[in-house]
Amino acid sequence: MLVVGAGTAAIAQARAAAAADAAALAAADALSGFADGSPCALAQAVATASGAGLGDCRIDGLEARVTATVPVGPLTASVTARAGPPG
């Protein structure tokens, strides 16, 4: 039973990571003018479409920092990703 629980947690963590990456990229696209709309609204839409929640969205210049969350039973998997111009 513990192995199933650990496997479920690992899957939720991977889903949260993928959602955070995609949401941060969407927000950065809005910041740089490649996508229309509010950066955090786009991050929310992408996280939701990925089956995750948006825990946080912060903008600093042209950099977006996004936290995506996925429930794992009574706990929550949470991953933060950032995206912006190279440099």
C-alpha positions as CSV (number, residue, x, y, z in Angstrom):
1,M,0.0,0.0,0.0
2,L,2.9,2.4,0.7
3,V,4.3,1.8,-2.7
4,V,1.0,2.8,-4.3
5,G,1.0,5.9,-2.2
6,A,4.5,6.9,-3.1
7,G,3.8,6.2,-6.8
8,T,0.7,8.4,-6.6
9,A,2.7,11.2,-5.0
10,A,5.4,11.0,-7.6
11,I,2.8,11.2,-10.4
12,A,1.2,14.2,-8.8
13,Q,4.6,15.9,-8.4
14,A,5.4,15.3,-12.1
15,R,1.9,16.7,-13.1
16,A,2.5,19.8,-10.9
17,A,6.0,20.3,-12.5
18,A,4.7,20.1,-16.0
19,A,1.8,22.4,-15.2
20,A,4.1,24.9,-13.5
21,D,6.6,24.9,-16.5
22,A,3.8,25.4,-19.1
23,A,2.1,28.1,-17.0
24,A,5.3,30.0,-16.4
25,L,6.1,29.9,-20.2
26,A,2.6,31.2,-21.0
27,A,3.0,34.1,-18.5
28,A,6.4,34.9,-19.9
29,D,4.9,34.9,-23.5
30,A,2.3,37.5,-22.4
31,L,5.0,39.6,-20.7
32,S,7.1,39.7,-23.9
33,G,4.2,40.4,-26.1
34,F,4.1,37.0,-27.9
35,A,0.6,36.2,-26.3
36,D,-2.4,38.5,-25.6
37,G,-3.8,38.8,-22.1
38,S,-2.8,39.1,-18.5
39,P,0.3,37.0,-17.7
40,C,-1.3,35.5,-14.5
41,A,-4.6,34.9,-16.2
42,L,-2.9,33.0,-18.9
43,A,-0.9,31.1,-16.3
44,Q,-4.2,30.2,-14.5
45,A,-5.8,29.0,-17.7
46,V,-2.8,26.8,-18.6
47,A,-2.5,25.3,-15.1
48,T,-6.2,24.5,-15.1
49,A,-6.0,22.9,-18.5
50,S,-3.1,20.8,-17.2
51,G,-5.2,19.6,-14.3
52,A,-3.5,21.7,-11.7
53,G,-4.3,24.7,-9.6
54,L,-2.4,28.0,-9.6
55,G,-0.9,28.5,-6.2
56,D,0.9,31.7,-6.9
57,C,1.9,33.9,-9.8
58,R,4.5,36.7,-9.5
59,I,5.8,39.0,-12.1
60,D,9.2,40.7,-11.8
61,G,10.1,42.7,-14.9
62,L,10.0,40.2,-17.8
63,E,10.2,37.2,-15.5
64,A,7.3,35.1,-14.4
65,R,7.4,32.8,-11.3
66,V,4.5,30.4,-11.1
67,T,3.5,27.8,-8.6
68,A,1.2,24.9,-9.6
69,T,-0.5,22.6,-7.2
70,V,-2.0,19.1,-7.6
71,P,-3.9,17.4,-4.7
72,V,-2.6,14.1,-3.4
73,G,-5.1,12.8,-1.0
74,P,-5.0,15.0,2.0
75,L,-1.7,16.6,0.8
76,T,-0.8,18.8,-2.1
77,A,2.1,18.5,-4.5
78,S,3.5,22.0,-5.3
79,V,6.1,23.0,-7.8
80,T,7.4,26.5,-8.7
81,A,8.8,27.3,-12.1
82,R,10.1,30.5,-13.6
83,A,10.4,31.7,-17.2
84,G,11.6,34.8,-18.9
85,P,14.1,36.1,-21.4
86,P,17.6,34.5,-21.4
87,G,20.2,36.2,-19.6
